[in-house]
Amino acid sequence: MGDHPARAVIWQACLVTRADLDKQPHEVAEMFDGVASRYDLTNTVISFGQDRGWRRATRAALGLRPGERVLDVGAGTGVSTEELSRSGAFAVGADISVGMLRAGRRVRAEVPLLAGDALKLPFADGVFDAVTISFALRNVVDTAAALREFARVTRPGGRLVVCEFSHPTNGPFRTVYLQYLMRSLPTVARAVASNPEAYVYLAESIRAWPDQEGLASRIAAAGPWDRVGWRNLSGGIVALHRATRV
């Protein structure tokens, strides 16, 4: 997530269970093949345009320099990869959905986009100065294995930034936000998305995802990542988690 909001398969909009959140890679790919045509537009609408700022914040958190190499995992249509390239670094996007990659190549022919599973990336050890994943870690079947795989392709001293939905820090706002997720978001998605049922999964997966401290603990436990920290965006709707490759 790809680059942004919805990342998994759901067959019935009204019957989302915890089991539905445990998707296999081929199910995730099929889901994103189905939403690719209007994916970027839907993300902008349901985030009220904040997705653009989240992409800029991710680029800033990575601290990229010209000539460095950065891998954007779960890149989707490559809108996040394109943003990263504005730093002057060489940015490569990888995603498991061929449909998303195909949609991205039609509008971003200059952005390198490759098919790749977050659990088995098609790159040699230590070839990237930084790795990032935006709104897609929730949808990987084994979070710890993915974090170890990111470390494998990152050089020692390299950086990791995870941009992911999190938990708003203000209690009353958190209540309103969850009501929007579970009630309003699927309705909004129906008006613009090519497969609005997917956004019911989105709402449930966000609610089930660990909070800021919980994700930081997962990153530290997966290793070999050090100096793990985070910064809230939009009041904690999104959090940027950062770490350094040991």
TILUM-788444 format. One line per 5 residues: number of its first residue (from 1); their letters; for each residue z, x, y of N, C-alpha, C. Coordinates in pm, 1 decimal, decimal comma, padded with zeros to 6 digits. Each point is the difference from the previous one (the first is absolute). Layout:
BEGIN
NUM = A = Z X Y Z X Y Z X Y ~ ...
This chain:
BEGIN
1 = MGDHP = 00000,0 00066,4 -00066,0 00000,0 -00066,4 00066,0 00000,0 00052,7 00052,5 ~ -00256,2 -00047,6 -00165,8 -00058,4 00066,2 00101,1 00089,5 00010,1 00111,7 ~ -00063,9 00008,9 00079,3 00055,4 00038,2 00124,8 00098,4 -00100,4 00051,1 ~ -00011,4 -00123,0 -00037,3 00093,2 -00088,8 00066,2 00033,3 -00118,2 -00086,9 ~ 00048,8 -00107,2 00050,4 00072,3 -00104,6 -00068,9 -00047,1 -00043,3 -00137,2
6 = ARAVI = -00044,5 -00072,0 -00072,2 -00006,1 -00054,9 -00135,3 -00045,3 00097,9 -00105,6 ~ 00078,9 00022,8 -00105,3 -00043,1 00096,0 -00100,8 00037,3 -00041,8 -00141,6 ~ -00053,3 -00104,6 -00055,6 00022,8 -00030,6 -00141,0 -00063,4 -00129,0 -00039,9 ~ 00008,3 -00035,8 -00130,7 -00067,3 -00119,0 -00049,7 00099,1 -00113,3 -00017,8 ~ -00037,9 -00119,2 00039,1 00082,4 -00116,9 -00028,3 -00091,6 -00114,9 -00032,2
11 = WQACL = 00031,8 -00073,6 -00103,0 -00092,9 -00102,8 -00047,3 00034,5 -00138,4 00053,4 ~ 00126,6 -00028,5 00026,6 00036,9 -00131,1 00050,4 00089,6 00017,3 00121,5 ~ -00044,1 -00052,4 00112,0 00069,8 00023,3 00125,6 00141,7 -00054,8 -00002,3 ~ 00026,9 -00102,4 -00076,1 00130,4 -00063,0 00004,5 00093,1 00046,9 -00110,2 ~ -00041,4 00095,5 -00083,5 00082,2 00042,1 -00112,1 00017,3 00150,5 -00001,6
16 = VTRAD = 00056,9 00053,9 00105,8 00023,0 00143,5 00009,1 00137,6 00030,9 -00056,2 ~ 00006,2 00086,1 -00103,5 00126,7 00039,7 -00059,4 00013,4 00149,9 00008,1 ~ 00117,1 00051,9 -00035,8 00018,6 00145,1 -00002,0 -00099,2 00065,4 -00094,8 ~ -00030,9 -00065,4 -00110,6 -00095,8 00057,5 -00093,5 -00136,0 00017,5 00064,8 ~ -00034,0 -00091,0 00092,1 -00129,4 00009,2 00066,9 -00011,7 00125,1 00086,6
21 = LDKQP = 00114,4 00061,1 00035,6 -00002,7 00118,3 00084,6 -00030,2 00126,5 -00078,7 ~ 00004,6 -00007,0 -00132,1 -00022,5 00117,6 -00083,8 -00145,6 00004,5 -00043,3 ~ -00087,0 00042,8 00089,3 -00142,5 -00001,3 -00025,6 -00049,0 00133,2 -00054,4 ~ -00095,5 -00008,7 -00091,3 -00063,5 00119,3 -00053,4 -00113,8 00043,0 00092,5 ~ -00040,7 00128,4 -00007,4 -00102,8 00049,6 00092,4 -00128,4 -00082,4 00001,6
26 = HEVAE = -00046,7 -00046,0 -00116,1 -00125,6 -00075,5 00000,3 00016,4 -00135,0 00069,2 ~ 00120,6 -00057,1 -00004,4 00024,9 -00126,2 00069,6 00001,4 00020,6 00151,6 ~ 00061,3 00110,2 00041,7 00001,4 00032,6 00142,6 -00142,6 00018,7 00050,2 ~ -00080,6 00074,0 -00075,7 -00138,5 00025,2 00039,9 -00078,3 -00130,0 00010,4 ~ 00018,0 -00089,6 -00095,8 -00071,6 -00127,7 00002,2 00038,5 -00083,2 00121,6
31 = MFDGV = 00129,8 00003,0 00033,4 00046,1 -00074,7 00115,8 -00067,7 00049,5 00126,2 ~ -00003,2 00129,1 00017,7 -00055,6 00053,1 00123,3 -00150,6 -00008,2 00005,3 ~ -00063,1 00001,0 -00113,9 -00143,4 -00028,3 -00000,7 -00025,0 -00138,3 00059,6 ~ 00091,1 -00094,1 -00029,6 -00016,8 -00137,5 00044,6 00029,1 -00024,3 00146,7 ~ 00081,3 00084,3 00063,7 00036,0 -00022,5 00140,4 -00071,7 00095,9 00094,6
36 = ASRYD = -00085,5 00086,2 -00053,2 -00056,1 00109,9 00079,4 -00080,2 -00046,8 00121,0 ~ -00074,2 -00109,1 -00013,5 -00095,7 -00036,3 00104,1 00064,7 -00030,0 00134,5 ~ 00123,2 -00055,3 00000,8 00064,7 -00033,9 00127,3 00138,7 00063,1 00010,8 ~ 00018,9 00106,8 -00072,8 00132,1 00062,3 -00010,3 00052,7 00049,6 00134,5 ~ -00079,8 00076,8 00071,7 00046,5 00057,8 00126,9 00030,6 -00109,1 00102,1
41 = LTNTV = -00086,3 -00100,8 00008,9 00022,4 -00109,8 00093,7 00128,9 -00074,4 -00032,4 ~ 00021,6 -00029,1 -00128,2 00120,1 -00073,3 -00039,7 00125,6 00077,7 00034,1 ~ -00001,6 00130,2 -00023,8 00116,6 00082,8 00030,6 00035,5 -00004,7 00148,4 ~ -00101,8 00005,7 00084,0 00023,2 -00003,2 00144,1 00056,1 -00135,3 00043,2 ~ -00052,7 -00107,0 -00057,6 00045,8 -00134,6 00037,1 00144,9 -00021,8 -00042,1
46 = ISFGQ = 00032,8 00030,1 -00125,9 00134,8 -00032,4 -00049,0 00106,7 00093,6 00056,5 ~ -00041,9 00117,6 00050,1 00097,0 00091,3 00062,0 00003,0 -00016,0 00151,8 ~ -00075,0 -00098,1 00053,0 -00009,0 -00022,4 00144,5 -00046,5 00126,5 00072,8 ~ -00089,9 00074,0 -00062,9 -00058,9 00118,2 00061,4 00085,4 00125,5 -00006,9 ~ 00118,8 -00008,9 -00060,2 00088,2 00116,5 -00005,4 -00049,5 00106,5 -00097,3
51 = DRGWR = -00091,0 -00036,3 -00090,6 -00048,6 00096,8 -00098,2 -00062,8 00122,2 00066,1 ~ -00061,8 -00019,0 00114,2 -00061,9 00114,2 00069,4 00106,4 00100,9 00044,5 ~ 00108,3 -00051,4 00054,6 00108,9 00088,3 00041,6 00066,6 00068,8 -00117,1 ~ 00012,8 -00068,0 -00112,6 00058,7 00060,3 -00119,4 -00086,2 00115,2 -00050,4 ~ -00132,2 -00015,7 00008,7 -00088,9 00110,1 -00042,0 00015,3 00120,6 00092,3
56 = RATRA = 00008,6 -00025,7 00130,0 00017,1 00111,2 00094,9 00133,8 00070,8 -00022,9 ~ 00104,3 -00076,5 -00028,0 00132,2 00058,7 -00024,4 -00000,2 00085,2 -00126,6 ~ -00072,7 -00043,6 -00100,8 -00010,9 00077,7 -00123,7 -00067,4 00133,2 00026,4 ~ -00108,5 -00002,8 00076,5 -00069,1 00124,9 00034,3 00092,7 00094,0 00075,8 ~ 00074,2 -00053,3 00096,1 00090,9 00083,3 00078,6 00109,7 00059,5 -00087,6
61 = ALGLR = 00053,8 -00080,1 -00093,7 00109,1 00047,5 -00086,1 -00044,5 00114,1 -00090,7 ~ -00127,0 00001,2 -00037,7 -00051,7 00106,5 -00086,6 -00012,2 00133,0 00073,9 ~ -00010,3 -00003,9 00132,9 -00011,6 00123,6 00077,5 -00120,8 00083,2 -00039,2 ~ -00111,7 -00064,3 -00020,8 -00119,9 00069,6 -00047,7 -00059,0 00090,8 00106,7 ~ -00054,9 00111,7 -00047,0 -00066,0 00094,7 00088,3 -00145,8 00017,7 -00041,6
66 = PGERV = -00086,6 00034,0 00094,7 -00141,2 00021,5 -00034,4 -00014,0 00101,9 -00112,7 ~ -00084,2 -00031,5 -00095,5 -00023,6 00089,3 -00112,4 00085,8 -00030,0 -00121,5 ~ 00107,7 -00077,0 00016,3 00082,1 -00035,8 -00115,1 -00070,0 -00106,9 -00083,6 ~ 00046,6 -00013,3 -00124,5 -00056,0 -00099,7 -00091,6 00107,4 -00103,2 -00032,8 ~ -00034,5 -00128,5 00015,8 00094,6 -00108,1 -00025,5 -00063,7 -00101,5 -00094,7
71 = LDVGA = 00078,1 -00044,8 -00095,9 -00043,6 -00101,2 -00095,4 00063,8 -00133,8 00035,3 ~ -00083,2 -00101,9 00011,7 00044,6 -00135,9 00029,0 -00012,0 -00081,8 -00128,5 ~ 00112,3 -00020,9 -00069,0 00000,8 -00071,8 -00127,1 00007,3 -00150,7 00026,8 ~ -00070,5 -00078,2 -00080,5 -00005,0 -00143,6 00024,0 -00072,9 -00031,0 00128,9 ~ -00106,5 00073,8 00027,0 -00068,7 -00005,6 00129,3 -00077,4 -00128,2 00022,1
76 = GTGVS = -00030,3 -00073,9 -00106,6 -00074,4 -00123,9 00016,0 -00136,4 00021,4 00061,3 ~ -00024,4 -00063,6 00113,4 -00129,8 00011,1 00066,6 -00010,6 00124,6 00088,1 ~ 00104,4 00079,6 00004,6 -00004,6 00125,6 00074,2 00036,1 -00010,5 00146,9 ~ 00051,9 -00115,7 00044,8 00036,0 -00010,9 00140,4 00115,0 00095,1 00034,3 ~ 00092,3 00020,5 -00093,3 00109,6 00094,1 00023,1 -00048,5 00144,2 -00007,0
81 = TEELS = -00093,2 00027,0 -00090,1 -00057,2 00134,7 -00012,6 -00074,1 00038,2 00127,4 ~ -00072,4 -00094,4 00054,3 -00071,1 00023,2 00126,4 00097,9 00034,6 00111,7 ~ 00112,3 -00070,4 00004,0 00102,6 00028,6 00100,5 00054,7 00142,1 -00016,6 ~ 00026,0 00040,9 -00123,1 00053,1 00134,3 -00025,2 -00096,9 00108,2 00046,2 ~ -00128,3 -00024,7 -00016,0 -00100,1 00101,1 00036,5 -00003,4 00025,9 00150,3
86 = RSGAF = 00054,5 -00091,9 00079,0 00002,3 00019,8 00145,8 00088,7 00116,9 00040,0 ~ 00083,6 00047,9 -00091,0 00085,7 00115,7 00026,8 -00077,0 00131,0 -00004,1 ~ -00122,7 -00004,0 -00054,8 -00075,8 00122,6 -00021,7 00014,3 00054,7 -00139,8 ~ 00092,3 -00058,2 -00078,7 00015,2 00039,8 -00140,1 -00113,2 -00059,5 -00083,3 ~ -00023,6 00058,5 -00117,0 -00097,1 -00053,6 -00094,1 00071,9 -00102,4 -00086,2
91 = AVGAD = -00033,0 -00127,4 00018,5 00069,0 -00109,9 -00067,4 -00086,9 -00058,0 -00110,0 ~ 00058,2 -00013,4 -00118,7 -00067,8 -00057,5 -00115,8 00078,4 -00122,7 -00044,8 ~ -00070,8 -00110,0 -00025,9 00063,6 -00121,0 -00048,9 -00025,2 -00020,6 -00147,6 ~ 00100,2 -00051,1 -00071,4 -00014,3 -00030,9 -00142,0 00057,4 -00138,9 -00025,3 ~ -00069,2 -00077,3 -00083,3 00048,0 -00134,3 -00031,2 -00048,1 -00038,8 -00138,9
96 = ISVGM = 00076,7 -00086,1 -00066,0 -00033,0 -00041,6 -00135,3 -00103,5 -00113,2 -00003,0 ~ -00019,0 -00067,6 00114,0 -00092,0 -00113,5 00007,5 -00138,3 00045,1 00044,8 ~ -00094,9 -00010,0 -00089,6 -00138,2 00036,2 00034,0 -00055,9 -00096,1 00103,9 ~ 00041,1 -00126,8 -00007,3 -00045,9 -00097,0 00097,6 00045,0 00033,3 00141,1 ~ 00124,0 00045,1 00013,7 00049,7 00039,6 00131,5 -00074,6 00122,8 00051,4
101 = LRAGR = -00022,2 00096,0 -00087,4 -00072,0 00120,7 00039,3 -00142,8 -00033,2 00042,2 ~ -00063,2 -00089,8 -00073,9 -00136,8 -00039,1 00032,8 -00005,5 -00067,1 00136,7 ~ 00097,0 -00087,6 00027,3 00004,7 -00066,1 00130,6 00022,4 00102,4 00111,1 ~ 00084,9 00099,0 -00024,8 00026,1 00102,0 00099,8 -00119,6 00087,6 00028,2 ~ -00072,6 00034,4 -00104,2 -00116,7 00087,2 00019,0 -00109,5 -00067,8 00081,0
106 = RVRAE = -00004,6 -00132,8 -00004,1 -00102,0 -00071,0 00077,0 00023,4 00012,9 00150,2 ~ 00126,1 00010,1 00040,3 00029,9 00005,1 00143,6 00052,1 00136,0 00045,8 ~ 00037,1 00086,9 -00095,1 00052,9 00131,8 00033,7 -00066,5 00106,2 -00088,0 ~ -00129,7 00011,1 00013,2 -00075,8 00089,6 -00087,5 00042,1 00145,4 00014,7 ~ 00058,2 00034,5 00115,6 00037,6 00139,7 00025,3 00136,6 00035,1 -00057,1
111 = VPLLA = 00075,3 -00098,4 -00049,1 00134,5 00024,0 -00051,9 -00006,8 00026,9 -00150,5 ~ 00050,0 00114,3 -00047,8 -00002,0 00029,0 -00144,5 00096,4 -00093,0 -00074,6 ~ -00055,0 -00083,5 -00088,1 00079,3 -00094,7 -00077,8 -00032,8 00016,2 -00147,1 ~ 00104,1 00023,5 -00082,4 -00019,5 00026,5 -00141,6 00081,6 -00097,4 -00084,2 ~ -00049,9 -00031,6 -00118,6 00076,6 -00080,3 -00094,5 00110,2 00086,0 -00060,4
116 = GDALK = 00122,7 -00052,6 -00001,8 00110,0 00077,7 -00055,3 00124,9 -00083,2 -00017,3 ~ 00066,8 00018,7 -00112,6 00125,0 -00067,7 -00031,4 00116,1 00083,5 00055,0 ~ 00094,9 -00063,6 00067,1 00114,9 00071,1 00055,8 00080,7 00072,7 -00106,2 ~ -00011,0 -00043,1 -00126,0 00074,8 00062,9 -00108,5 -00075,0 00115,6 -00064,6 ~ -00126,9 00015,5 00035,1 -00080,3 00109,6 -00056,6 -00110,4 00033,9 00098,8
121 = LPFAD = 00037,3 00069,2 00104,4 -00094,1 00030,3 00107,2 -00103,3 00104,0 -00043,5 ~ -00125,0 -00016,5 00041,7 -00107,4 00090,4 -00043,1 -00009,4 00126,8 00084,3 ~ 00113,8 00068,1 00018,2 00003,3 00120,1 00082,6 00084,2 00107,2 -00068,8 ~ -00030,0 00125,5 00032,7 00074,7 00112,3 -00055,6 00138,6 00009,6 00063,1 ~ 00084,7 00082,2 -00059,0 00136,3 00018,1 00050,0 -00000,2 00065,3 00138,4
126 = GVFDA = 00085,1 -00049,3 00088,2 00027,6 00066,1 00126,6 -00114,6 00013,9 00096,9 ~ -00097,6 -00090,8 -00004,8 -00118,2 00016,9 00085,1 00013,7 -00066,5 00137,1 ~ 00103,4 -00082,2 00019,8 00014,9 -00070,5 00127,2 00121,6 00050,2 00077,3 ~ -00015,7 00000,7 00132,7 00111,3 00033,2 00087,6 00092,6 -00119,4 00019,2 ~ -00052,0 -00119,3 -00020,5 00079,6 -00121,1 00017,3 -00059,7 -00112,0 -00084,4
131 = VTISF = 00085,8 -00091,2 -00041,3 -00040,3 -00119,7 -00073,8 00069,7 -00119,6 00063,3 ~ -00072,1 -00109,5 00009,2 00058,4 -00121,9 00054,0 -00047,0 -00119,8 -00078,8 ~ 00079,3 -00105,5 00002,9 -00036,3 -00126,7 -00063,0 00054,6 -00111,3 00087,3 ~ -00083,9 -00097,1 00031,6 00039,2 -00108,2 00090,1 -00013,3 -00135,4 -00068,6 ~ 00110,1 -00070,5 -00010,3 00002,5 -00136,8 -00051,1 -00059,4 -00011,9 -00139,8
136 = ALRNV = 00016,7 00103,0 -00080,1 -00054,1 -00003,3 -00135,2 00098,5 00048,1 -00105,0 ~ 00105,0 00071,1 00040,3 00094,3 00052,1 -00098,1 00068,2 -00114,2 -00075,4 ~ 00021,7 -00114,1 00067,3 00059,6 -00116,3 -00065,9 -00079,4 -00044,6 -00122,9 ~ -00128,3 00025,8 00001,0 -00087,8 -00056,2 -00101,4 -00032,6 00097,0 -00113,2 ~ 00059,7 00118,4 00005,2 -00017,7 00096,6 -00107,7 00100,4 -00032,2 -00110,3
141 = VDTAA = -00044,9 00000,8 -00124,8 00086,1 -00044,9 -00109,5 00119,6 00091,4 -00023,6 ~ -00011,2 00128,0 00036,7 00109,4 00095,7 -00020,0 00016,0 00081,5 00128,3 ~ 00092,4 -00042,7 00085,1 00018,7 00063,9 00130,0 00035,4 00147,9 -00012,7 ~ 00093,4 00032,8 -00089,5 00044,1 00138,9 -00014,7 -00114,0 00089,3 -00046,7 ~ -00079,7 -00049,6 -00094,2 -00113,1 00079,1 -00049,8 -00102,4 00023,6 00110,2
146 = ALREF = -00022,7 -00099,9 00084,3 -00093,4 00016,9 00110,8 00051,2 00104,4 00098,4 ~ 00129,2 -00003,0 00030,9 00056,5 00097,9 00093,1 -00009,3 00141,7 -00056,0 ~ 00016,2 00013,9 -00131,3 -00016,6 00132,7 -00061,5 -00146,7 00043,7 00004,6 ~ -00090,2 -00094,6 -00017,2 -00142,0 00033,3 00006,1 -00040,4 00040,6 00141,3 ~ 00056,7 -00065,2 00100,7 -00026,3 00041,4 00137,9 00048,5 00143,2 00022,3
151 = ARVTR = 00114,7 00032,4 -00056,3 00053,2 00135,4 00013,6 -00090,1 00101,5 -00068,9 ~ -00057,1 -00037,9 -00112,2 -00086,8 00092,4 -00074,7 -00118,1 00046,8 00083,8 ~ -00060,3 -00091,4 00076,8 -00120,1 00036,5 00075,2 00032,0 00054,1 00139,0 ~ 00129,3 00007,9 00034,3 00042,3 00049,6 00131,0 00051,0 00143,4 -00011,5 ~ -00039,5 00085,3 00091,5 00046,2 00139,1 -00002,0 00148,9 00006,5 00032,6
156 = PGGRL = 00071,0 00103,6 -00044,8 00139,6 00019,4 00041,3 00009,9 00005,7 00152,4 ~ 00093,8 -00071,9 00055,1 00013,3 -00008,3 00144,8 -00081,6 -00111,4 00062,8 ~ -00083,9 -00065,8 -00082,2 -00080,8 -00110,0 00049,9 00082,2 -00125,9 00022,4 ~ -00062,6 -00099,8 00060,5 00072,9 -00118,7 00042,9 -00044,5 -00125,9 -00074,0 ~ 00095,6 -00090,9 -00012,9 -00025,9 -00134,5 -00051,6 00045,2 -00100,9 00103,5
161 = VVCEF = -00083,7 -00101,8 00025,8 00040,2 -00113,2 00082,1 -00036,9 -00128,2 -00073,5 ~ 00099,4 -00084,3 -00020,9 -00020,4 -00130,4 -00061,8 00019,9 -00106,1 00107,3 ~ -00105,2 -00074,2 00029,7 00008,8 -00112,1 00092,8 00003,2 -00127,1 -00084,6 ~ 00111,7 -00070,8 00006,2 00014,7 -00115,3 -00090,3 00085,1 -00107,4 00065,9 ~ -00023,0 -00123,9 -00040,7 00086,2 -00108,4 00045,8 00143,7 00027,0 -00041,8
166 = SHPTN = 00094,7 -00043,1 00084,2 00139,7 00025,6 -00028,4 00083,2 -00120,7 00041,4 ~ 00125,6 00023,8 00038,4 00093,0 -00107,9 00030,2 00039,6 00005,1 00147,2 ~ -00028,9 -00103,7 00077,9 00043,5 -00002,8 00140,4 00150,4 00023,0 00010,8 ~ 00039,5 00076,5 00098,9 00140,2 00039,9 00010,9 00087,9 -00104,8 00067,5 ~ -00060,0 -00091,3 00075,6 00075,6 -00105,3 00066,5 00007,8 -00123,3 -00090,7
171 = GPFRT = 00122,2 -00046,3 -00027,0 00018,7 -00108,6 -00094,7 -00074,8 -00127,7 00033,5 ~ 00017,7 -00058,1 00119,8 -00072,0 -00122,7 00034,8 -00152,0 00018,1 -00003,7 ~ -00048,3 00114,6 00050,4 -00143,7 00025,4 -00004,3 -00049,2 00011,0 -00144,1 ~ 00080,8 00062,5 -00086,6 -00037,3 00012,4 -00140,6 -00017,1 -00137,5 -00064,4 ~ 00085,9 -00094,3 00036,1 -00010,1 -00135,3 -00054,6 -00130,2 -00067,3 00043,6
176 = VYLQY = -00031,4 00011,5 00128,0 -00124,2 -00057,6 00051,9 -00120,9 00065,9 -00065,1 ~ 00006,1 00130,1 -00014,5 -00110,5 00075,7 -00060,1 -00025,6 -00043,3 -00143,6 ~ 00105,1 -00015,5 -00078,1 -00016,6 -00042,4 -00139,5 -00055,4 -00141,2 -00008,1 ~ 00038,2 -00086,1 00093,2 -00056,9 -00134,3 00002,6 -00149,4 00005,0 00028,8 ~ -00039,5 00090,0 00090,6 -00143,0 00017,0 00028,7 -00073,9 00048,2 -00123,8
181 = LMRSL = 00058,7 00098,1 -00068,4 -00064,5 00054,3 -00119,3 -00023,2 -00106,9 -00105,4 ~ 00103,0 -00076,0 -00031,2 -00005,9 -00090,4 -00113,3 -00066,9 -00133,3 00033,1 ~ -00003,7 -00038,2 00127,0 -00055,8 -00130,6 00035,4 -00128,7 00009,8 00081,3 ~ 00003,4 00079,1 00105,8 -00111,8 00000,4 00093,7 -00111,7 00095,3 -00038,3 ~ 00036,6 00116,5 -00054,5 -00103,1 00100,6 -00027,4 -00109,7 -00051,2 -00093,6
186 = PTVAR = 00031,6 -00065,3 -00112,1 -00108,2 -00051,3 -00085,1 -00089,0 -00100,3 00072,0 ~ 00058,4 -00079,7 00091,3 -00079,7 -00096,8 00075,3 -00096,1 00070,6 00094,0 ~ 00050,1 00101,1 00070,4 -00086,3 00078,2 00089,3 -00110,3 00067,5 -00080,2 ~ 00035,8 00057,9 -00114,3 -00098,6 00070,2 -00082,4 -00110,0 -00093,4 -00046,7 ~ 00034,2 -00127,1 -00027,7 -00100,9 -00094,6 -00045,7 -00112,1 -00018,1 00101,3
191 = AVASN = 00031,2 00018,8 00125,5 -00099,1 -00020,2 00104,7 -00097,7 00116,2 00012,9 ~ 00039,9 00118,5 -00045,0 -00084,2 00118,1 00024,5 -00031,3 00083,3 -00123,6 ~ 00082,0 -00008,3 -00105,3 -00015,3 00090,7 -00113,8 -00104,7 -00050,5 -00098,3 ~ -00064,6 00092,9 -00070,4 -00096,8 -00036,7 -00103,2 00069,2 -00042,8 -00129,0 ~ 00127,7 00038,1 -00017,4 00077,5 -00042,1 -00116,7 00145,0 -00019,5 00045,0
196 = PEAYV = 00028,4 -00113,0 00066,3 00132,3 -00017,3 00062,3 00115,3 -00002,6 -00098,3 ~ -00024,3 -00034,3 -00126,2 00109,4 -00002,0 -00097,1 00068,4 00136,1 -00012,7 ~ -00075,4 00105,3 00024,9 00056,9 00134,2 -00009,8 00115,4 00020,6 00095,8 ~ -00002,6 -00071,8 00111,7 00101,5 00021,9 00101,2 00132,6 -00067,0 -00035,3 ~ 00000,2 -00086,3 -00098,6 00125,9 -00048,8 -00055,0 00068,6 00115,1 -00072,3
201 = YLAES = -00077,9 00076,5 -00074,9 00054,3 00121,6 -00062,1 00053,4 00094,7 00107,0 ~ -00075,4 00016,7 00106,8 00042,7 00088,7 00108,2 00139,9 -00035,6 00046,6 ~ 00022,7 -00125,9 00028,6 00129,5 -00043,0 00050,1 00110,7 00030,1 -00100,3 ~ -00023,2 -00030,5 -00126,7 00102,6 00022,0 -00100,5 00024,8 00149,4 -00022,8 ~ -00105,6 00079,7 00001,0 00016,9 00143,6 -00023,9 00075,9 00067,5 00113,5
206 = IRAWP = -00020,0 -00046,2 00122,6 00074,2 00054,9 00113,3 00148,3 -00033,6 -00013,1 ~ 00029,1 -00124,4 -00035,1 00138,7 -00042,4 -00013,2 00071,8 00077,4 -00111,5 ~ -00072,8 00036,3 -00105,3 00060,9 00068,3 -00114,6 00010,0 00151,4 00019,2 ~ -00067,6 00053,6 00100,3 -00005,2 00145,1 00020,2 00133,3 00051,7 00052,4 ~ 00041,1 00122,1 -00037,4 00128,4 00054,0 00048,2 00000,9 00020,4 00150,8
211 = DQEGL = 00119,6 00003,8 00056,0 00012,2 00023,0 00143,6 -00022,9 00147,8 00030,8 ~ 00019,0 00036,0 00126,0 -00031,0 00135,0 00046,0 00076,1 00106,4 -00078,5 ~ 00130,0 -00019,4 -00014,3 00080,7 00097,9 -00072,4 -00037,1 00003,8 -00147,8 ~ -00033,0 -00116,7 -00054,8 -00037,6 -00006,4 -00140,8 -00127,4 00077,0 -00029,1 ~ -00100,0 -00012,2 00086,8 -00124,2 00073,7 -00022,0 00022,6 00149,2 00021,3
216 = ASRIA = 00080,0 00036,7 00098,7 00030,8 00142,0 00021,1 00062,6 00060,3 -00126,0 ~ 00088,2 -00073,8 -00063,8 00063,8 00047,9 -00123,5 -00102,3 00016,8 -00111,3 ~ -00094,3 -00091,0 -00008,5 -00104,0 00010,5 -00102,3 -00086,2 00124,2 00021,2 ~ -00034,6 00025,7 00124,7 -00082,6 00117,5 00029,7 00075,0 00127,9 -00035,9 ~ 00125,4 00008,3 00040,5 00080,0 00119,6 -00028,1 00019,3 00019,6 -00149,6
221 = AAGPW = 00019,9 -00109,3 -00073,8 00022,9 00010,3 -00144,0 -00125,5 00037,6 -00076,4 ~ -00116,2 -00039,6 00052,8 -00125,8 00028,4 -00070,7 -00030,2 00149,5 00001,0 ~ 00029,3 00066,9 00110,9 -00022,8 00144,1 00013,2 -00144,6 00038,7 -00028,6 ~ -00040,8 00120,6 00038,9 00079,7 00095,3 00079,1 -00018,6 -00021,9 00150,5 ~ 00070,5 -00099,2 00054,9 -00005,0 -00028,6 00143,0 00137,6 00026,4 00061,8
226 = DRVGW = -00001,3 00057,3 00118,7 00123,6 00035,9 00069,0 -00007,1 -00054,2 00143,1 ~ 00113,5 00005,0 00070,3 00008,9 -00043,0 00139,5 -00057,3 -00140,4 00019,1 ~ 00046,4 -00091,1 -00081,8 -00049,0 -00137,7 00005,0 00068,0 -00075,5 00113,8 ~ -00079,0 -00066,8 00080,1 00053,5 -00080,9 00108,6 -00093,7 -00113,9 00030,9 ~ 00040,8 -00088,2 00091,0 -00087,8 -00111,9 00033,8 00020,2 -00041,0 00145,1
231 = RNLSG = -00098,9 -00072,7 00048,9 00003,8 -00057,9 00134,8 -00053,4 -00141,9 -00008,2 ~ 00071,6 -00093,5 00062,3 -00041,6 -00139,7 -00001,9 -00107,9 -00026,8 00104,0 ~ -00093,1 -00086,5 -00036,6 -00100,9 -00051,1 00091,8 00013,8 -00151,4 00005,3 ~ -00025,8 -00057,2 00116,8 00003,9 -00146,0 00016,5 00131,6 -00058,7 -00051,0 ~ 00109,4 00064,8 00035,7 00131,1 -00051,8 -00035,5 00034,1 00008,3 -00147,2
236 = GIVAL = -00072,1 00084,0 -00073,4 00026,6 00014,4 -00143,0 -00093,1 -00081,1 -00088,3 ~ -00093,2 -00073,4 00059,3 -00102,8 -00066,9 -00081,1 -00073,0 00105,3 -00082,7 ~ -00022,2 00113,9 00060,7 -00064,8 00114,3 -00064,1 00088,6 00122,0 00021,0 ~ 00000,5 00090,0 -00096,4 00071,0 00127,2 00015,1 -00091,8 00114,8 -00040,1 ~ 00010,1 00108,4 00074,7 -00070,7 00124,0 -00033,6 00099,9 00093,9 -00066,9
241 = HRATR = -00021,5 00029,4 -00125,3 00084,0 00096,3 -00073,3 -00073,0 00133,5 -00005,5 ~ 00071,0 00105,9 00033,3 -00058,2 00134,9 00001,6 00076,3 00092,2 -00093,9 ~ -00070,9 00094,9 -00057,4 00062,0 00098,9 -00088,3 -00084,9 00125,7 00000,2 ~ 00059,7 00110,9 -00044,4 -00067,9 00128,6 -00005,9 -00005,7 00046,8 -00144,9 ~ -00114,4 00050,1 -00039,9 -00019,7 00050,3 -00136,5 00077,0 00130,8 -00016,9
246 = V = 00085,5 00006,0 -00102,4 00078,4 00120,4 -00028,9 -00092,1 00107,1 -00055,8
